[in-house]
């Protein structure tokens, strides 16, 4: 399994011949190394409906004939845009040919914001994602505050890699994320959702230094690890 980071909260997973992308905010993401026109994916996993996470989902899904997996209300909304969806919800899991997906809770918001029309479309509850394949489990926390049930997530799952937001202001900051890392008990923790905008500028290396030796790892956009 290969995991790569592409700025903000964009993570790609290559497993069993399947290319999966989480929260594909590429166009307009100054931290991303990707060009949305060139991305090839089979599956898109979404944590919630904010524009900086849904991003290029509709374009990618239509061009690649990709399956979009998302919380129910968000999946329904995207299905109306003509893409193939599989709706899920928090606490639910489903085993696909490429791996098992389970949605966890996350404390945040979830809505599509149309600036031109000054309209907000509610897209259900935000979530985190547990993805398991090839005997490995990945936890993408999505956008979230620190919450004590992260202890349960760590106790109930043998997590190999956790992607945790550290940007503060909209999500956990570095201090809360370091406690989340302790509770989740992942073998490796990679910070996400930082430095995309001035209000979420953080030092990823400084965050990693707060974690036990060898646990934290900063990935620059485009860098990858193998499991």
GILINMO-V157668 format. One record per helix or strand of 3 or more residues. SS is the DSSP state (helix for helix, strand for strand). FROM is the first residue (numbers start at 1). LEN is the number of residues. If there is no record, write none. Layout:
ss: {SS & SS}
from: {FROM & FROM}
len: {LEN & LEN}
//
This chain:
ss: {strand & strand & strand & helix & strand & helix & helix & strand & helix & strand & strand & strand & strand & strand & strand & strand & helix & strand & helix & strand & helix & helix & strand}
from: {2 & 11 & 18 & 36 & 43 & 51 & 57 & 67 & 72 & 84 & 93 & 99 & 111 & 119 & 127 & 136 & 150 & 161 & 174 & 188 & 198 & 204 & 224}
len: {4 & 5 & 5 & 3 & 3 & 4 & 8 & 5 & 8 & 5 & 4 & 7 & 4 & 4 & 7 & 5 & 7 & 5 & 11 & 5 & 3 & 6 & 3}
//
